[in-house]
Amino acid sequence: MKKKRLNGYLLAGIIITGVLVFMIILGAFWTPYSPTAMDGAAKFQAPSWAHIFGTDNFGRDIFSRILKGSGTTFTIALMTIVIGAVLGTLVGAVTGYFGGIVDDVLMRLNDALTAFPSILLALLVISIVGPGQKYNVVLALGLVFIPSFARVTRTAFASLRDVNYITSARLMGAGSGRILAVHLLPNTMRTLLPALTIGFNNAVLAEASMSFLGIGVTPPDASLGYMLSEAQAMFTAAPWYALGTGLVIALLVFGVGLIGEGLQILNREVD
């Protein structure tokens, strides 16, 4: 087996994502200015040492708002992936390991959900639970991401269920629960981890899209998608608002994407 090494993609992704996560954590406890404080005398100020990302039409410090908004977007994406990955992995593990009628029923249901465009399915859930609340967005997106994780997990578990060490575990009396949790799940993580990074990036973009359209996070909460929607109306007067917010979204997606690419390279090196 080849020794794993920290490739350039993975290292760059960890650095970029790590800096952004540090800023998000910092923003949870401290911001240069109050993200909601208005100052009519300071509106539409260009980036400067006092306001490094400038100010908006209410004189609010954009950098402070981005720190808070990034935390909201990151939290929603993370919680979305937790819901989607946990439930999707559970469905995929059961169908991939047992097969038969269980596989047929659950995967046909999974296919039916996949047939709907994800954003439309999220809109359907939002219309039921109500728009504007952060946790409603998490619930809507979490349910949308279940099918994709279920399919990835099913493929991974089905490919391993009849290998020698699983057969040996069965002969030694190991139950299905132990085989799934102890033997199969750890050996499918190399497939699941890159899928998690892709899912996280999709969740970031989905939340930004929903909030941009006004059906995601709304005040008093702030997210990067909602801030982009605000910035659109003042792009001519304050282009730095959209550029700063868009840059953070791009860096977050880029950094996590590099981590996913680096993990796939590690997997290929092991093979």
N, C-alpha and C positions, 0 to 999 in steps of 0.2 A: 504493500500500500504506500502510495506517495505521501510524503509529509505535506500537511497543509501549510500554506504561507499566506501572509496578509498582502493580497495583491493591491495594485494601485487604485482600482475602482473602489474596493472595499475601504481602503484607508481614506481616500478622498471623501467618500460618502459619510463615513463616521465623523470626519472633521467638520464637514458642512452641516450635517444634521446635529452634531453635538453642539456647535456654536448656536444654532437656532434654538435648540432645546434649552440651552443655558439662558438665552435671552427670554424665552417664554417663561421659564421659572422665575427669572428676575422680574419680569413684568407682573407676575402674580403678587409680588410683595412691594415693588417699587417702580414708579415711572417718573420721568423728569417733571411732568406736569400732570394734573388731573386729566384723565382722558375725556371727561365730560365738561370740564370748566370752559366757559365761553368768555372771549375777550374781543369785543367789537373793534377795539383799536388795533388788534393784531391780525385781523382776518386777511387771508390771501398773502401772507408773507412767504417769500421764497426761502428755500433752504439756507440756513445760516448756522453759526455756532450756537445761537440761542435755540433754534428749532431746526435740527439737522435734516428733517424731512419736510420742513415748512409748516404752514397752518392752513386750515380749511376756511370755509365761508363763515364759520362762527368763531374763528380765532382759536380753535382747539389745536393743540399740538399733535401733528399727525404721527410722529414717532411714538408718542405715548399711546395713541389709539391703536397703532399697529401692534405694539407689545401686548395690549389687552386682547385685541382681535385675533392675534396669532394663537394665544392661549385657548380661546374659544374654539377656533377651527381645529387646532391640534387635539383638544379634548374630544370633540365630536368625532373626528376621524378615528382616534384611538378606541373610543367606546364602541363605535360602529364595527370596527374590526374584531373587537372582543366578542360582540354578539354574533356577528356573521361567522367568525372562525370557530367558536365553541359549538354553536348549534350545527353549522355546516359540517364540521369535523365529526360530530356525533352521528349525523345522518349518513355521511360518507363512509364512516367506519363500519356501521351496521350493515349497510348495503354491500360494501366491498367485501366484507368478511363472510357474511352469511349467504349472500346471493339469493337465488330462488324467488319466491313470491314476494318476499320483503323487498328485495332489490327492484323487482318489476314495479311494485306499487309506489314506493318512495321515489324512484327515479322518474317515473312518469309524471308524478306530481312536481318533481324538480324541473322536468322539461317544460311543463305547463307554465311554471313561474318564469323560467328563462325565456320563454317565447315573448313575454311582455318586455318592451324597452324598460330598462331599469329606472329611468327618471319618471316614466309614467306610473310604474308600480309604486314608486316613492310618493308621487302625487296622490295616488289613491289612498295610501296609508295616512298621509298628512290630512287629506280631506275628512278622514274618519276621526283621527285623534285631535285634529286642530293645528293650525299653523302658528308660527311665531315663537314657540317654546323650544329651548335647546334640547330637552330630553325627548320631545316628540320627533325632532329631526333625527336624533340618534336611533330611536325605535324604527322609524321609517327606513332609514338607510341600512340599519342592521339586518332587517328582514330581507331587504333587497339583495344583500351580499351573501345570504345563506346558500343559494343554489350554486354559485361559483365555487365556494369552498367545498361544498358537498361533492361536486364532480371531481375536483382535484384529489380530495381525500379518498373517494371511492376507487379511483384509478390506482392510487398508491397502495391501498390496502389489498385490492384484488390481485395486484402483481406479486404480493409477498405472502399471501395466505397459504400457499402450497410449497413454499421453500423448505429446505431440509430442517432448519432449526425450529420452524413452526410445527412441522410434523413431529419432530422429537418432543417438543413441549406437550403436544396433545397425548403422545404415547406415555409420557411421564405423569399424566393425569392433570395437567394444567387446565383450568376452566377457561371458557371463552372470554370472560371479563379480564382475567389475568393476561391472557395472550394478547388481547387488544391493547391493554394499558401498558404492560411491561415489555412485551416483545415487538409488537407492530408499531405502536405510536412513536417510540423513540427512533425507529428506523425509517419512518416517513417524514421526519422533521426536515431532512435535507430538501425534500420536495415542498413542504409546507412553508418554510421560512421565506424563500423567494416569492411564493404566492402571497404571503402576508405583506411584503413590501409593495407589491403591485396593488393589492387590495387597499392598503393605506393611501397610496397616491390617488386611486380612484375615489376613495372616500373624501379626500381633501377637495378634489375637483367637483365631486357631486355636491358637497356642502356649499362650496363657493357658488356653484351654478344655481342652486336652490335659493340661497340667500340673495344672490344678485337679482333673481326674478321676483323677490319679495315673498317667497313662500317658505323660507328657512328661518334663520335667526333674525329677530327684529329687536329694536330698542326695548328695554334699556341694555340688553346684551349687545355686544358688537362682535362681528366676525369679519374675516378678510373678504368674504364674498359680499356681505352687506356694505362694507366700506368701498368696494369696487363699484357697487351700484351708486353710492353717494358720489364717488369721484367722477362718474360718467357725466353727471349734470354740470360739473364745474371743470371739465377737462381743459377748456380754453383759458379760464382764469387761473386755475391751479393744477397744471399737468403733473406736478410732482406728487400729488395725492395718488393718482392712478399708478404712476410709475413706481412709487415706493411700495404700495400695496401689492402690485403685480410682481415686483421683484421678489418679495418675501415668499409669495405663493410658488413662484418658479424655483427659487432656491430650495424650498422645502421638498417639493416634488423631485427636483434634480438630485438632491442629497440622498433621499430614501431610494430613489431609482438606482443610484450608483451602488448603494449597499446591496440591493437585490441582484444587480449584475455581478458584483463581486462574489456573492454567495453562489451564484450559478457557476462562476469560473472555478471556485473551490470544489464544487461538486464534480465538475468535469475532470479536474486534476486528480481527484480520488479515484474516479473510474479509470 
